[in-house]
């Protein structure tokens, strides 16, 4: 039987190093990258700092030695919860402990009629466990795509007036410009001040994830210094897996082939850094992104499924 874990609240700065260590690939890899958080490890880590509209309850689940063995995030504002445990603690007992807390919190602290979590379609044992606790399949949230990196990858030329480079994380002006490009790429309407503030806070965590030399940002930049597109590869040197997170293009620069250019350069960076497999995740209905990834050799190999639980009346 797996020992019980003790839930402790995430206290911010005092817990950042424990949180960062927990989400590193050498702590989590167990044969694949289909994490129960439903995101990349990098994104799971960065999202711990997201307080915009989600009202998250973040818990670090510690063992008797105070080592973090699992992390959960309950987003009261959106009615979602996620968790991830280290391989030795990916048991029904630990999942039950975290699931029960999430159900109780969402029932007590919100007036929602239902809430949800996610699992990858191939994880049948995890899905069966959720179903025993009243969760039912809702819809497909994302696709999981992979691409081998065995062959040399040719870099594509840029359009006139656009250059390709790696972001300098020590340059505050470039980091700010990169943040603004991400806000523009992912905002359906005019970016809000709250969205800009969040990305400005979270991007430094993203760029520091994994330590020096393991995280990069390929940017397409015009002569005026505007970043038009970006693709951020992370190098998991323990398992030789590269993952893109995130990838985007400013709305004014879309449909010009820039996403393929930054992706190809990102794949070349992965290959040159010894990665053997590339991974990317995107929304199930983001047909443009899926087509862009397929154009550089990615194939869909799994789906992330939402599971919903109705409130008991």
C-alpha positions in Angstrom: 0.0 0.0 0.0 1.3 3.5 -0.9 1.8 5.7 2.2 -0.7 8.5 2.6 0.4 12.0 1.6 -0.2 15.2 3.5 -1.7 18.1 1.6 0.1 21.4 2.2 -0.9 24.8 0.6 1.4 26.3 -2.0 2.9 29.3 -0.2 4.5 31.1 -3.2 8.2 32.0 -3.1 9.1 29.6 -0.3 7.8 26.6 -2.3 8.9 27.6 -5.8 12.1 25.5 -5.7 10.2 22.4 -4.5 7.6 22.9 -7.2 10.2 23.4 -9.9 12.0 20.2 -8.9 8.8 18.2 -8.8 7.9 19.1 -12.4 11.3 18.3 -13.9 11.3 15.4 -16.4 13.8 13.3 -14.4 11.3 13.3 -11.5 8.2 12.4 -13.6 9.1 10.3 -16.7 7.7 6.8 -16.6 7.7 5.6 -20.2 5.7 8.4 -21.8 4.8 12.0 -21.5 1.0 11.6 -21.2 0.8 13.4 -17.9 -2.4 13.4 -15.9 -2.2 17.2 -15.7 -3.0 17.2 -19.4 -0.2 19.6 -20.3 3.5 19.6 -20.7 5.5 19.6 -17.4 6.7 23.1 -18.2 3.1 24.4 -18.7 1.9 22.6 -15.6 4.7 24.4 -13.6 4.0 27.8 -15.1 0.3 27.5 -14.6 0.8 27.2 -10.9 1.4 31.0 -11.0 -1.8 31.8 -12.9 -4.3 33.6 -10.7 -6.3 35.4 -13.4 -10.0 34.5 -13.1 -9.3 30.9 -12.1 -9.1 31.2 -8.2 -6.8 28.2 -8.0 -6.3 26.1 -4.9 -2.8 24.7 -5.2 -1.7 21.9 -2.9 1.7 20.2 -2.5 1.3 16.6 -1.3 4.2 15.7 0.9 5.4 12.4 2.4 6.8 11.9 5.9 10.2 13.4 4.9 8.4 16.6 3.5 9.3 15.7 -0.1 6.6 16.7 -2.6 5.3 13.5 -4.2 2.2 15.0 -5.9 0.7 18.3 -6.8 -2.9 19.3 -7.4 -4.6 22.4 -8.6 -8.3 23.1 -8.1 -9.6 26.0 -10.2 -12.7 27.2 -8.5 -13.3 29.8 -11.1 -13.5 27.4 -14.0 -14.7 24.2 -12.3 -11.6 22.1 -13.1 -9.1 20.2 -11.2 -5.8 18.6 -12.2 -3.1 16.6 -10.5 0.2 14.8 -11.1 2.1 12.4 -8.9 5.6 11.0 -9.2 5.7 7.5 -10.7 5.9 5.6 -7.4 2.8 7.5 -6.2 0.6 7.0 -9.3 -1.6 4.6 -7.4 -5.4 4.4 -6.9 -4.9 5.2 -3.2 -3.1 8.5 -3.9 -5.5 9.4 -6.8 -8.5 8.7 -4.5 -7.1 11.0 -1.8 -6.6 13.9 -4.2 -9.8 13.2 -6.2 -11.9 13.2 -3.0 -10.4 16.5 -1.8 -11.1 18.1 -5.2 -14.7 16.9 -5.3 -15.3 18.1 -1.8 -13.8 21.5 -2.5 -15.7 22.1 -5.7 -19.0 21.0 -4.0 -18.5 23.1 -0.9 -16.9 26.3 -2.4 -18.7 26.7 -5.7 -22.4 26.5 -6.8 -21.5 24.6 -10.0 -23.7 21.8 -11.1 -20.7 19.9 -12.4 -16.9 20.0 -12.6 -14.2 18.3 -14.7 -10.7 16.9 -15.1 -8.8 15.3 -17.9 -7.1 12.0 -18.9 -5.4 10.7 -22.0 -7.5 8.3 -24.1 -4.9 5.6 -23.9 -4.8 5.6 -20.1 -7.6 3.1 -19.6 -6.8 2.3 -16.0 -6.8 5.9 -15.0 -10.1 6.4 -16.9 -11.7 3.4 -15.2 -10.7 4.8 -11.8 -12.4 8.1 -12.6 -15.5 6.4 -13.8 -15.8 4.5 -10.5 -16.1 7.9 -8.8 -18.9 9.1 -11.0 -16.9 10.9 -13.8 -18.2 10.4 -17.4 -16.5 11.2 -20.7 -17.5 14.7 -21.9 -15.5 15.6 -25.0 -12.1 15.8 -26.6 -10.0 18.7 -25.3 -6.7 18.3 -27.1 -4.6 16.3 -29.5 -1.2 14.9 -28.6 1.2 14.8 -31.5 4.7 13.3 -31.9 7.5 13.3 -34.5 10.7 11.3 -34.6 13.9 13.4 -34.9 16.3 10.9 -36.5 17.1 12.8 -39.7 18.8 16.1 -40.3 16.2 19.0 -40.4 16.7 21.7 -43.1 16.0 25.2 -41.9 13.6 27.3 -44.0 14.4 30.8 -45.3 12.6 33.8 -43.9 10.6 36.4 -45.9 12.3 39.6 -46.7 12.5 41.9 -43.7 12.1 39.1 -41.2 15.0 37.4 -39.3 15.1 34.3 -37.1 16.9 34.1 -33.8 16.9 32.7 -30.4 15.4 34.9 -27.7 18.0 36.3 -25.2 16.4 35.7 -21.8 18.8 38.3 -20.3 17.4 41.1 -22.5 14.3 42.6 -20.7 13.2 44.4 -23.9 13.1 41.2 -25.9 11.5 39.2 -23.2 8.7 41.9 -22.9 8.3 41.9 -26.7 8.0 38.1 -26.6 5.4 38.3 -23.9 3.4 40.8 -26.0 3.6 38.6 -29.0 2.1 35.7 -27.0 -0.7 37.8 -25.7 -1.5 39.0 -29.3 -1.4 35.4 -30.7 -3.6 33.9 -28.1 -6.2 36.6 -27.4 -9.4 36.4 -29.4 -10.0 40.1 -28.9 -7.9 43.1 -27.8 -5.6 41.9 -25.0 -6.7 43.0 -21.6 -4.4 44.6 -19.0 -4.9 41.6 -16.7 -3.8 39.2 -19.5 -0.7 41.3 -20.2 0.2 41.4 -16.5 -0.2 37.7 -16.2 2.1 36.8 -19.1 4.7 39.3 -18.0 4.8 37.5 -14.6 4.7 34.0 -15.9 7.1 34.2 -18.9 10.2 34.5 -16.7 9.2 31.2 -14.9 8.7 29.6 -18.3 12.1 30.7 -19.6 13.9 29.5 -16.4 12.2 26.1 -16.3 14.6 23.2 -16.5 17.7 25.4 -16.0 20.2 27.0 -18.3 20.5 25.5 -21.8 17.3 23.4 -21.7 14.7 26.0 -22.6 14.7 28.3 -25.7 12.4 30.5 -27.7 12.8 30.7 -31.5 11.4 34.0 -32.7 10.7 35.5 -36.1 11.4 39.2 -35.7 11.0 42.1 -38.2 13.3 45.0 -38.9 11.4 47.2 -36.4 12.1 44.7 -33.6 8.6 43.3 -33.5 8.4 39.6 -32.7 5.9 38.1 -35.3 6.0 34.4 -34.4 7.6 32.1 -31.8 8.1 28.5 -31.1 9.6 27.5 -27.7 11.4 24.1 -27.6 12.2 22.5 -24.3 15.0 19.9 -24.2 14.4 16.9 -21.8 18.0 15.7 -21.8 17.2 12.8 -19.4 14.7 11.2 -21.8 15.9 12.9 -25.1 12.4 14.3 -25.8 11.8 17.8 -27.1 8.5 19.5 -26.5 7.1 22.7 -28.0 5.3 24.9 -25.5 4.0 27.4 -26.6 3.9 28.2 -30.4 2.1 31.2 -31.8 1.9 33.9 -34.4 0.7 37.5 -34.1 -2.7 37.9 -35.8 -1.3 40.4 -38.2 1.4 38.0 -39.3 -0.7 34.9 -39.7 -1.0 33.0 -43.0 2.5 34.0 -44.1 4.3 30.7 -43.4 6.0 32.0 -40.3 4.7 29.2 -38.0 6.3 26.6 -40.2 9.6 28.5 -40.3 9.9 28.8 -36.5 8.7 25.2 -36.0 11.3 23.9 -38.4 14.1 25.9 -36.6 12.8 24.6 -33.3 12.9 21.0 -34.6 16.5 21.6 -35.8 17.4 22.9 -32.3 15.9 19.8 -30.8 17.8 17.6 -33.2 21.1 19.4 -32.7 20.6 19.1 -28.9 20.3 15.3 -29.2 16.6 14.9 -28.8 15.1 11.8 -30.4 11.4 12.6 -30.3 9.4 15.8 -30.6 6.1 16.3 -28.8 3.4 19.0 -29.1 -0.1 19.4 -27.8 -2.9 21.6 -29.1 -6.7 22.1 -28.9 -8.7 19.4 -30.7 -10.6 22.1 -32.7 -7.5 24.2 -33.6 -7.4 23.0 -37.2 -4.9 25.6 -38.3 -2.4 24.6 -35.6 -2.8 20.9 -36.3 -2.2 21.5 -40.0 0.9 23.5 -39.2 2.3 20.7 -37.0 1.4 18.1 -39.7 3.2 20.2 -42.3 6.5 19.7 -40.4 6.0 15.9 -39.8 3.9 15.6 -36.6 1.2 13.0 -36.3 -1.7 12.7 -33.9 -0.9 9.8 -31.5 -3.4 10.4 -28.6 -6.3 12.5 -27.4 -6.8 14.3 -24.1 -10.4 13.7 -22.9 -12.4 15.8 -20.5 -14.3 13.9 -17.9 -17.2 15.6 -16.1 -18.9 14.8 -12.7 -22.4 16.0 -11.9 -23.1 17.4 -8.5 -25.1 15.0 -6.3 -28.4 16.5 -5.2 
